[in-house]
Amino acid sequence: MFEQASQTEAGMQEGDDKLMVKFFTNSVENKFKSEQEGRPVFEEKPFITIITPGSRDVFTTKVNDVYKRRFPAAWKRFQESMEEHGEIAGMPLKEWPMVTRAQAEEMAYLNVFTVEQLAALSDTHGQKLMNYHDLKRKAQAFVAAATDGAFVQKITAENQKLQDQITQLQTQLQEQATAFAQMQAQLGERDVHGAGGSSNRRK
C-alpha cells in the first residue's frame, strides 16, 4: 500500500511531501548460499517504490540508508510489519514453478511462504489448501533432491580444492628442484674455475 510522505519527516528533500512511497520486500537470490547448498536460495530484501503523482514514472530500487533517513516514518512502519511476519529464507513459493501464482498467494494467506515451509507443514494446517497432499509431496521431493545435490556439490568442491592444493604443491616442488639444480650447476662451475686457477699458479 502506497502512502504519502509526511512533511514533518526529517532528512526529506524538496518536493518529497508530494511523493507516494512504498517499502516492500522482494525475493533476491543469494548466490553464495545457492552455491553452498546446491539449490537456489532466496532471501527477502527491502525495496522502495517512489511515484510522483501525475507522472507515469515509477522508481523502484533496493533500500539503503539514504531512503531510510529520507522517509523515516514509512520505514519505521515497514520494519514493524516485518517484525510481525519475521525474516524469511528459503525457496519462495512464488519463484517455484510447481505452483501457480494463485496457489502461492493462497499459501501466503496462511503464512506459508517457502517450499521448505510447505514440506514441513502439518496436515492439520495443510488441509485448508487445495491439492495439499500432492503439493507437499512435491515440496518434500524438492527439498530432498536439493539436500542430496548440496552434499554431492560439497564433496565435489572439496575434492577439487584438494586437487588444486596437490597441483600447487607439485608446482612448488618442481620450482624448488629447478632452483636447486641451477644452484648445483653454479657451484660446479665455480669449483672447476677454482681448480684451474690453483693449477696454473702451481706451474
C-alpha positions, 0 to 999 in steps of 0.5 A: 500500500502506497502512502504519502510522505509526511512533511514533518519527516526529517532528512526529506528533500524538496518536493518529497511531501508530494511523493507516494512511497512504498517499502516492500520486500522482494525475493533476491537470490543469494548466490553464495548460499545457492552455491553452498547448498546446491539449490537456489536460495532466496532471501527477502530484501527491502525495496522502495517504490517512489511515484510522483503523482501525475507522472507515469514514472515509477522508481523502484530500487533496493533500500539503503540508508539514504531512503531510510533517513529520507522517509523515516516514518514509512520505514519505521512502519515497514520494519514493524510489519516485518517484525510481525511476519519475521525474516524469511529464507528459503525457496519462495513459493512464488519463484517455484514453478510447481505452483501457480501464482494463485496457489502461492498467494493462497499459501501466503494467506496462511503464512506459508511462504517457502517450499521448505515451509510447505514440506514441513507443514502439518496436515492439520494446517495443510488441509485448508489448501487445495491439492495439499497432499500432492503439493507437499509431496512435491515440496518434500521431493524438492527439498530432498533432491536439493539436500542430496545435490548440496552434499554431492556439490560439497564433496565435489568442491572439496575434492577439487580444492584438494586437487588444486592444493596437490597441483600447487604443491607439485608446482612448488616442488618442481620450482624448488628442484629447478632452483636447486639444480641451477644452484648445483650447476653454479657451484660446479662451475665455480669449483672447476674455475677454482681448480684451474686457477690453483693449477696454473699458479702451481706451474 
